[in-house]
Amino acid sequence: MTEINNQQNNQDTQETSNVEKTYIVNENPANNQQMNYQQPYVPKPDTSPTVSILDWVLTIIVMAIPCVNVIMLFVYAFTGDKESKKNFFKARLILIAASIIASVIFWVVLIIVLGPRIPQLLEDLDQLRRQYGF
């Protein structure tokens, strides 16, 4: 069986090798279109200046000052020429917003679930306070 298949394959290859290949060439120059080559896209290397250790130390000290840190969070996130520092503070803003949203959702759900029981819980806490002298 395999010998028959091999003979048929050999005959097929002999027939295809005898076929004459013709190419059509358009010799009319008016119909030829010029190829439009474009330069490949090469991404621009990151040329933003690096953030030094001293700059990070000062940033951490400024961020430790109450009330100033909220203002400086937005200043560092949207101004300056150091992209890595800007991206870091943008990520912090996103995380702060997400945590605020999560805490609001938590408290709303807690109030909805425990809302009817809050007066009873307060009364129980008051009894415990009187019982143990707090």
C-alpha positions as CSV (number, residue, x, y, z in Angstrom):
1,M,0.0,0.0,0.0
2,T,2.8,2.4,0.9
3,E,4.6,1.5,-2.3
4,I,1.6,2.6,-4.4
5,N,1.4,5.9,-2.4
6,N,5.1,6.5,-3.0
7,Q,4.7,5.9,-6.7
8,Q,1.7,8.3,-7.0
9,N,3.6,11.0,-5.0
10,N,6.6,10.6,-7.4
11,Q,4.4,10.9,-10.4
12,D,2.7,14.0,-9.0
13,T,6.1,15.7,-8.3
14,Q,7.3,14.8,-11.8
15,E,4.1,16.3,-13.4
16,T,4.4,19.5,-11.3
17,S,8.1,19.9,-12.2
18,N,7.2,19.8,-15.9
19,V,4.7,22.6,-15.7
20,E,6.0,25.9,-17.2
21,K,5.8,28.9,-14.9
22,T,4.9,32.2,-16.5
23,Y,4.9,35.6,-14.9
24,I,3.0,38.5,-16.2
25,V,4.9,41.7,-16.1
26,N,3.2,45.0,-16.7
27,E,5.5,47.0,-18.9
28,N,3.4,50.1,-19.0
29,P,5.1,52.6,-16.6
30,A,1.9,54.7,-16.2
31,N,0.2,51.9,-14.3
32,N,3.2,51.2,-12.0
33,Q,2.8,52.7,-8.6
34,Q,5.7,53.9,-6.6
35,M,6.2,52.0,-3.3
36,N,5.7,54.2,-0.3
37,Y,8.1,53.2,2.3
38,Q,7.8,54.4,5.9
39,Q,10.3,54.5,8.6
40,P,9.7,51.9,11.3
41,Y,8.4,53.2,14.6
42,V,11.2,53.4,17.2
43,P,10.1,54.3,20.7
44,K,11.7,57.3,22.3
45,P,14.0,56.2,25.1
46,D,13.1,57.4,28.6
47,T,15.0,60.7,28.9
48,S,13.4,61.9,32.1
49,P,15.9,62.6,34.8
50,T,16.3,60.1,37.5
51,V,15.2,60.8,41.1
52,S,18.1,61.0,43.4
53,I,18.2,59.6,46.9
54,L,18.3,63.1,48.5
55,D,15.2,64.0,46.5
56,W,13.4,61.0,47.8
57,V,14.5,61.7,51.4
58,L,13.2,65.3,51.1
59,T,10.0,64.1,49.5
60,I,9.4,61.6,52.4
61,I,10.0,64.3,55.0
62,V,7.6,66.7,53.2
63,M,5.0,64.0,53.0
64,A,5.3,63.4,56.8
65,I,4.1,67.0,57.5
66,P,0.3,67.0,58.2
67,C,-1.9,69.1,55.8
68,V,1.2,69.9,53.7
69,N,1.3,66.3,52.5
70,V,-2.2,66.5,50.9
71,I,-1.3,69.6,48.9
72,M,2.1,68.2,48.0
73,L,0.6,64.9,46.9
74,F,-1.2,66.8,44.1
75,V,1.8,69.0,43.3
76,Y,4.1,66.0,43.0
77,A,1.6,64.1,40.9
78,F,0.9,66.7,38.3
79,T,4.0,69.0,38.1
80,G,7.7,68.5,37.7
81,D,9.9,66.9,35.1
82,K,10.6,63.5,36.7
83,E,8.1,61.0,35.3
84,S,8.8,58.3,37.8
85,K,8.0,60.6,40.7
86,K,4.9,61.8,39.0
87,N,3.7,58.3,38.3
88,F,4.4,57.2,41.9
89,F,2.2,60.0,43.3
90,K,-0.5,59.4,40.7
91,A,-0.6,55.8,41.8
92,R,-0.9,57.0,45.4
93,L,-3.8,59.2,44.5
94,I,-5.6,56.3,42.9
95,L,-5.0,54.1,45.9
96,I,-6.2,56.8,48.3
97,A,-9.4,57.3,46.2
98,A,-10.0,53.5,46.1
99,S,-9.6,53.2,49.9
100,I,-12.0,56.1,50.5
101,I,-14.6,54.5,48.2
102,A,-14.1,51.1,49.8
103,S,-14.5,52.5,53.3
104,V,-17.6,54.5,52.4
105,I,-19.1,51.3,50.9
106,F,-18.2,49.4,54.0
107,W,-19.8,51.9,56.4
108,V,-23.0,52.2,54.3
109,V,-23.4,48.4,54.2
110,L,-22.7,48.2,58.0
111,I,-25.3,50.9,58.7
112,I,-27.8,49.2,56.5
113,V,-27.2,45.8,58.1
114,L,-26.9,47.0,61.7
115,G,-29.1,50.0,61.5
116,P,-32.2,48.6,63.2
117,R,-30.0,47.0,65.9
118,I,-27.9,50.1,66.8
119,P,-30.1,51.3,69.7
120,Q,-30.1,47.8,71.2
121,L,-26.3,47.6,70.8
122,L,-25.8,51.0,72.5
123,E,-28.0,49.9,75.4
124,D,-26.0,46.7,75.8
125,L,-22.7,48.7,75.8
126,D,-24.1,51.1,78.4
127,Q,-25.0,48.1,80.6
128,L,-21.5,46.6,80.3
129,R,-20.0,50.0,81.1
130,R,-22.1,50.2,84.3
131,Q,-21.4,46.6,85.2
132,Y,-17.6,46.9,85.0
133,G,-17.3,50.6,86.2
134,F,-16.0,52.2,83.0
